[in-house]
């Protein structure tokens, strides 16, 4: 028979998730680390005509052509300068790899699922409501937890696969 303490320890282990946190403007966001395939420096991006405004273009990553999305443009934020901190997060979007340009990648953080609060009805953020999976309130910061599958629709993903 398990003790209450053993049960609590096992529950807390199963609830831990890891997020890759990144910055856009002054806000911090997080995505599930299991979706992130790699984080790379900004390479040269090949523009593709007749694509949505938030598509920067495509890159060749070890023989695979990957569409690159500007998170700033997708969230209607003003364009910023590319700096030495700017990165592309290569994300697995239901089997397709896509790159997301972010201002900086901060860290990998471990949190308990219970720390993720439901998003408020109205968020003072450029993030579209449906892709916001929750808010993580830590003592010194707020972190928006994103569901990137909802950021890019299936129709948009099929458009991108036509680019490659």
Backbone as CSV, one residue per row, in Angstrom:
resi,resn,N_x,N_y,N_z,CA_x,CA_y,CA_z,C_x,C_y,C_z
1,UNK,0.844,-1.186,0.000,0.000,0.000,0.000,0.884,1.242,0.000
2,UNK,0.568,2.181,-0.910,1.366,3.383,-1.038,1.021,4.389,0.053
3,UNK,2.010,5.126,0.441,1.743,6.216,1.377,1.313,7.441,0.587
4,UNK,0.726,8.389,1.270,0.285,9.630,0.617,1.480,10.375,0.035
5,UNK,2.618,10.317,0.723,3.816,11.000,0.246,4.318,10.384,-1.065
6,UNK,4.347,9.052,-1.146,4.780,8.392,-2.373,3.862,8.766,-3.536
7,UNK,2.582,8.781,-3.289,1.616,9.152,-4.324,1.862,10.573,-4.795
8,UNK,2.090,11.481,-3.849,2.328,12.892,-4.188,3.603,13.042,-5.023
9,UNK,4.659,12.334,-4.659,5.921,12.405,-5.392,5.725,11.892,-6.824
10,UNK,5.007,10.770,-6.985,4.774,10.225,-8.314,3.921,11.171,-9.150
11,UNK,2.903,11.788,-8.546,2.065,12.736,-9.275,2.890,13.925,-9.740
12,UNK,3.756,14.446,-8.863,4.532,15.628,-9.237,5.516,15.293,-10.353
13,UNK,6.049,14.064,-10.367,6.948,13.674,-11.441,6.209,13.643,-12.776
14,UNK,5.009,13.086,-12.781,4.279,12.953,-14.033,3.794,14.299,-14.544
15,UNK,3.683,15.297,-13.683,3.184,16.598,-14.090,4.274,17.530,-14.615
16,UNK,5.541,17.188,-14.401,6.611,18.086,-14.830,6.717,18.126,-16.346
17,UNK,6.790,19.335,-16.881,7.032,19.496,-18.308,8.179,20.485,-18.472
18,UNK,8.832,20.397,-19.627,9.937,21.309,-19.915,9.538,22.206,-21.084
19,UNK,9.869,23.472,-20.941,9.573,24.459,-21.973,10.857,25.133,-22.429
20,UNK,10.915,25.456,-23.702,11.970,26.323,-24.213,11.371,27.719,-24.170
21,UNK,12.017,28.624,-23.438,11.499,29.996,-23.367,12.262,30.869,-24.346
22,UNK,11.522,31.816,-24.939,12.122,32.740,-25.900,11.468,34.097,-25.773
23,UNK,12.129,35.093,-26.329,11.647,36.474,-26.227,11.246,37.026,-27.583
24,UNK,10.194,37.825,-27.519,9.750,38.672,-28.627,9.410,39.998,-27.983
25,UNK,10.041,41.069,-28.476,9.848,42.375,-27.832,10.217,42.236,-26.366
26,UNK,9.358,42.688,-25.469,9.631,42.602,-24.029,8.951,41.402,-23.375
27,UNK,8.235,40.608,-24.154,7.474,39.501,-23.588,8.218,38.186,-23.750
28,UNK,7.896,37.248,-22.850,8.540,35.945,-22.872,7.492,34.880,-23.140
29,UNK,7.864,33.920,-23.978,6.963,32.859,-24.391,7.640,31.527,-24.152
30,UNK,6.845,30.467,-24.151,7.404,29.136,-24.006,6.676,28.145,-24.892
31,UNK,7.423,27.173,-25.398,6.846,26.064,-26.152,7.395,24.772,-25.571
32,UNK,6.631,23.711,-25.725,7.047,22.422,-25.196,8.362,21.996,-25.843
33,UNK,9.332,21.635,-25.017,10.665,21.270,-25.499,10.608,20.066,-26.441
34,UNK,9.603,19.212,-26.290,9.498,18.029,-27.144,9.180,18.382,-28.594
35,UNK,8.664,19.583,-28.835,8.348,20.034,-30.199,9.566,20.660,-30.888
36,UNK,10.545,21.091,-30.095,11.704,21.797,-30.641,12.743,20.781,-31.100
37,UNK,13.043,20.805,-32.399,14.050,19.888,-32.945,15.440,20.459,-32.773
38,UNK,15.599,21.757,-33.027,16.887,22.403,-32.816,16.721,23.907,-32.844
39,UNK,17.763,24.585,-32.390,17.798,26.044,-32.378,19.061,26.444,-33.130
40,UNK,18.874,27.288,-34.160,20.020,27.643,-35.004,20.161,29.159,-35.106
41,UNK,21.373,29.584,-35.453,21.615,31.004,-35.736,20.953,31.348,-37.066
42,UNK,20.786,32.642,-37.295,20.130,33.104,-38.520,21.002,32.827,-39.745
43,UNK,20.561,31.939,-40.637,21.283,31.737,-41.897,20.739,32.717,-42.948
44,UNK,21.219,32.611,-44.138,20.640,33.412,-45.216,19.322,32.730,-45.609
45,UNK,18.281,33.540,-45.761,16.938,33.029,-46.044,16.589,33.386,-47.484
46,UNK,16.094,32.401,-48.219,15.679,32.613,-49.602,14.207,33.021,-49.612
47,UNK,13.931,34.196,-50.149,12.558,34.694,-50.218,11.741,33.865,-51.206
48,UNK,10.446,33.728,-50.919,9.529,33.010,-51.798,8.400,33.973,-52.158
49,UNK,8.182,34.216,-53.449,7.128,35.167,-53.828,5.722,34.634,-53.546
50,UNK,4.791,35.559,-53.417,3.364,35.241,-53.229,3.085,34.378,-52.002
51,UNK,3.722,34.705,-50.899,3.466,34.002,-49.630,2.905,35.008,-48.637
52,UNK,2.262,34.532,-47.566,1.762,35.460,-46.549,2.883,36.348,-46.007
53,UNK,2.524,37.525,-45.508,3.508,38.528,-45.072,4.452,38.030,-43.981
54,UNK,4.014,37.066,-43.182,4.834,36.600,-42.060,5.818,35.501,-42.454
55,UNK,5.800,35.066,-43.709,6.759,34.065,-44.183,8.016,34.789,-44.654
56,UNK,9.118,34.517,-43.994,10.392,35.128,-44.374,10.943,34.486,-45.635
57,UNK,10.686,33.193,-45.810,11.201,32.451,-46.943,11.501,31.027,-46.532
58,UNK,12.527,30.447,-47.133,12.918,29.077,-46.820,14.428,29.008,-46.614
59,UNK,14.855,27.983,-45.883,16.279,27.698,-45.730,16.517,26.237,-46.076
60,UNK,17.760,25.912,-46.365,18.167,24.537,-46.583,18.879,24.102,-45.310
61,UNK,18.277,23.180,-44.597,18.870,22.666,-43.359,19.265,21.215,-43.585
62,UNK,20.534,21.009,-43.827,21.073,19.664,-44.084,20.266,18.916,-45.150
63,UNK,20.013,19.598,-46.277,19.333,18.963,-47.406,17.816,19.025,-47.354
64,UNK,17.251,19.560,-46.294,15.789,19.664,-46.179,15.398,21.138,-46.246
65,UNK,14.424,21.449,-47.103,13.940,22.819,-47.245,12.877,23.072,-46.181
66,UNK,13.096,24.129,-45.392,12.207,24.423,-44.261,11.673,25.848,-44.393
67,UNK,10.340,26.025,-44.316,9.788,27.381,-44.333,10.134,28.116,-43.036
68,UNK,10.387,29.422,-43.153,10.760,30.235,-42.003,9.675,31.284,-41.763
69,UNK,9.164,31.312,-40.540,8.079,32.216,-40.154,8.610,33.244,-39.171
70,UNK,8.317,34.501,-39.423,8.681,35.564,-38.491,7.609,35.641,-37.405
71,UNK,7.993,35.329,-36.173,7.030,35.414,-35.065,6.588,36.860,-34.846
72,UNK,7.487,37.803,-35.064,7.122,39.218,-34.917,6.003,39.587,-35.887
73,UNK,6.182,39.226,-37.163,5.158,39.546,-38.163,3.872,38.772,-37.891
74,UNK,4.000,37.525,-37.474,2.805,36.696,-37.209,1.977,37.285,-36.083
75,UNK,2.656,37.893,-35.100,1.958,38.500,-33.964,1.729,39.996,-34.151
76,UNK,1.964,40.496,-35.357,1.764,41.923,-35.682,2.581,42.847,-34.789
77,UNK,3.789,42.442,-34.484,4.712,43.276,-33.718,5.578,44.059,-34.703
78,UNK,6.098,45.215,-34.272,6.976,45.958,-35.184,8.234,45.139,-35.486
79,UNK,8.725,45.295,-36.712,9.933,44.566,-37.085,11.111,45.075,-36.280
80,UNK,11.920,44.161,-35.785,13.109,44.528,-35.037,14.347,44.210,-35.843
81,UNK,15.445,44.724,-35.384,16.722,44.430,-36.029,17.145,43.002,-35.688
82,UNK,17.727,42.332,-36.667,18.315,41.030,-36.396,19.596,41.268,-35.608
83,UNK,19.729,40.581,-34.493,20.904,40.766,-33.648,21.654,39.446,-33.503
84,UNK,22.721,39.488,-32.741,23.486,38.262,-32.491,22.683,37.274,-31.645
85,UNK,21.610,37.755,-30.998,20.762,36.891,-30.181,19.618,36.252,-30.970
86,UNK,19.315,36.776,-32.162,18.205,36.267,-32.971,18.459,34.810,-33.343
87,UNK,17.424,33.991,-33.200,17.543,32.558,-33.479,16.342,32.069,-34.278
88,UNK,16.530,30.922,-34.906,15.425,30.198,-35.524,15.224,28.934,-34.703
89,UNK,14.007,28.765,-34.208,13.646,27.533,-33.511,12.994,26.623,-34.543
90,UNK,13.604,25.477,-34.792,13.055,24.510,-35.734,12.105,23.616,-34.948
91,UNK,10.832,23.690,-35.343,9.761,23.032,-34.592,9.138,21.925,-35.440
92,UNK,8.803,20.814,-34.797,8.081,19.725,-35.449,6.590,20.041,-35.351
93,UNK,5.994,20.362,-36.496,4.571,20.681,-36.567,3.846,19.501,-37.203
94,UNK,3.463,18.543,-36.370,2.756,17.350,-36.832,3.493,16.674,-37.982
95,UNK,4.788,16.464,-37.801,5.594,15.752,-38.784,6.309,16.635,-39.791
96,UNK,5.928,17.904,-39.898,6.594,18.843,-40.807,7.496,19.751,-39.986
97,UNK,8.702,20.012,-40.471,9.592,20.939,-39.776,9.356,22.354,-40.283
98,UNK,9.272,23.305,-39.345,9.119,24.713,-39.674,10.028,25.507,-38.766
99,UNK,10.557,26.611,-39.282,11.425,27.467,-38.488,10.692,28.723,-38.052
100,UNK,10.875,29.112,-36.799,10.254,30.311,-36.245,11.353,31.261,-35.782
101,UNK,11.374,32.479,-36.357,12.377,33.472,-35.984,11.925,34.151,-34.699
102,UNK,12.804,34.131,-33.685,12.529,34.780,-32.396,13.686,35.713,-32.057
103,UNK,13.436,36.683,-31.184,14.469,37.652,-30.815,15.632,36.994,-30.068
104,UNK,15.306,36.084,-29.172,16.341,35.395,-28.389,15.732,34.165,-27.743
105,UNK,16.523,33.120,-27.612,16.100,31.943,-26.856,16.719,32.082,-25.483
106,UNK,15.876,31.962,-24.448,16.348,32.218,-23.085,16.919,30.983,-22.412
107,UNK,16.053,29.982,-22.208,16.478,28.822,-21.420,15.454,27.712,-21.548
108,UNK,15.808,26.549,-21.039,14.856,25.455,-20.881,14.454,25.464,-19.414
109,UNK,13.146,25.547,-19.186,12.672,25.579,-17.798,11.775,24.385,-17.525
110,UNK,11.824,23.912,-16.303,10.947,22.831,-15.847,9.859,23.445,-14.995
111,UNK,8.635,23.087,-15.320,7.525,23.557,-14.499,6.561,22.404,-14.277
112,UNK,5.739,22.569,-13.288,4.671,21.619,-13.051,3.478,22.052,-13.885
113,UNK,2.754,21.107,-14.449,1.571,21.452,-15.238,0.586,22.286,-14.425
114,UNK,0.586,22.100,-13.109,-0.336,22.863,-12.263,0.011,24.351,-12.228
115,UNK,1.242,24.718,-12.638,1.636,26.123,-12.686,1.058,26.851,-13.897
116,UNK,0.563,26.084,-14.865,0.006,26.699,-16.073,-1.435,27.089,-15.781
117,UNK,-1.683,28.389,-15.817,-3.026,28.902,-15.570,-3.721,29.107,-16.899
118,UNK,-5.049,28.980,-16.926,-5.747,29.222,-18.183,-5.519,30.665,-18.631
119,UNK,-5.471,30.884,-19.930,-5.250,32.256,-20.393,-6.444,33.137,-20.043
120,UNK,-6.189,34.394,-19.706,-7.305,35.289,-19.438,-8.127,35.499,-20.701
121,UNK,-9.379,35.883,-20.541,-10.279,36.068,-21.681,-9.730,37.103,-22.658
122,UNK,-9.157,38.164,-22.131,-8.558,39.185,-22.983,-7.112,39.330,-22.543
123,UNK,-6.216,39.043,-23.459,-4.798,39.132,-23.144,-4.238,40.356,-23.831
124,UNK,-3.515,41.181,-23.075,-2.884,42.363,-23.653,-1.579,41.935,-24.308
125,UNK,-1.731,41.205,-25.372,-0.576,40.666,-26.076,-0.935,40.555,-27.542
126,UNK,0.054,40.524,-28.373,-0.198,40.385,-29.800,-0.512,38.944,-30.184
127,UNK,-0.424,38.033,-29.240,-0.640,36.619,-29.514,-2.125,36.366,-29.776
128,UNK,-2.398,35.611,-30.809,-3.769,35.243,-31.087,-4.264,34.335,-29.975
129,UNK,-5.487,34.585,-29.527,-6.043,33.914,-28.356,-6.014,32.388,-28.483
130,UNK,-6.337,31.853,-29.663,-6.456,30.400,-29.786,-5.117,29.673,-29.681
131,UNK,-4.002,30.351,-29.947,-2.713,29.652,-29.849,-2.096,29.803,-28.458
132,UNK,-2.756,30.532,-27.574,-2.266,30.696,-26.215,-2.815,29.563,-25.353
133,UNK,-1.927,28.643,-24.956,-2.344,27.482,-24.183,-2.457,27.791,-22.696
134,UNK,-1.787,28.843,-22.242,-1.849,29.193,-20.837,-0.820,30.242,-20.482
135,UNK,-0.858,30.633,-19.222,0.080,31.618,-18.694,0.762,31.006,-17.483
136,UNK,2.065,31.176,-17.406,2.834,30.669,-16.276,3.283,31.880,-15.480
137,UNK,2.834,31.945,-14.235,3.136,33.072,-13.369,4.228,32.661,-12.402
138,UNK,5.446,33.071,-12.719,6.556,32.817,-11.807,6.804,34.092,-11.019
139,UNK,7.525,33.993,-9.948,7.680,35.145,-9.050,8.201,36.382,-9.752
140,UNK,9.143,36.222,-10.669,9.759,37.388,-11.289,9.336,37.632,-12.736
141,UNK,8.440,36.804,-13.276,8.046,36.979,-14.674,6.757,36.236,-15.008
142,UNK,6.146,36.683,-16.103,5.018,35.986,-16.706,5.517,35.375,-18.013
143,UNK,5.083,34.177,-18.282,5.501,33.477,-19.481,4.243,32.979,-20.180
144,UNK,4.101,33.290,-21.472,2.961,32.817,-22.245,3.317,31.471,-22.856
145,UNK,2.499,30.453,-22.564,2.711,29.098,-23.069,1.938,28.967,-24.380
146,UNK,2.667,28.720,-25.483,2.055,28.688,-26.811,1.805,27.275,-27.309
147,UNK,0.713,27.129,-28.043,0.428,25.914,-28.784,0.630,26.267,-30.251
148,UNK,1.808,25.981,-30.788,2.156,26.409,-32.140,1.325,25.731,-33.220
149,UNK,0.783,24.548,-32.942,-0.077,23.894,-33.927,-1.294,24.760,-34.241
150,UNK,-1.745,25.540,-33.258,-2.900,26.413,-33.487,-2.487,27.761,-34.076
151,UNK,-1.205,28.054,-34.035,-0.710,29.305,-34.616,-0.715,29.230,-36.138
152,UNK,-0.406,28.064,-36.666,-0.363,27.843,-38.111,-1.414,26.785,-38.437
153,UNK,-2.422,27.161,-39.204,-3.522,26.238,-39.514,-3.060,25.140,-40.467
154,UNK,-3.857,24.097,-40.573,-3.549,22.997,-41.507,-3.478,23.517,-42.942
155,UNK,-4.386,24.435,-43.303,-4.367,24.992,-44.664,-3.058,25.720,-44.925
156,UNK,-2.602,26.495,-43.919,-1.332,27.210,-44.072,-0.178,26.225,-44.191
157,UNK,-0.206,25.153,-43.394,0.862,24.149,-43.466,0.884,23.473,-44.833
158,UNK,-0.290,23.225,-45.419,-0.308,22.601,-46.740,0.233,23.572,-47.790
159,UNK,-0.002,24.886,-47.601,0.591,25.892,-48.489,2.113,25.829,-48.393
160,UNK,2.640,25.693,-47.164,4.082,25.642,-46.971,4.668,24.387,-47.593
161,UNK,3.958,23.267,-47.500,4.508,22.045,-48.081,4.572,22.177,-49.603
162,UNK,3.707,23.010,-50.182,3.785,23.280,-51.614,5.003,24.126,-51.979
163,UNK,5.559,24.848,-51.004,6.747,25.671,-51.224,8.008,24.829,-51.332
164,UNK,7.961,23.614,-50.781,9.176,22.818,-50.672,9.299,21.790,-51.771
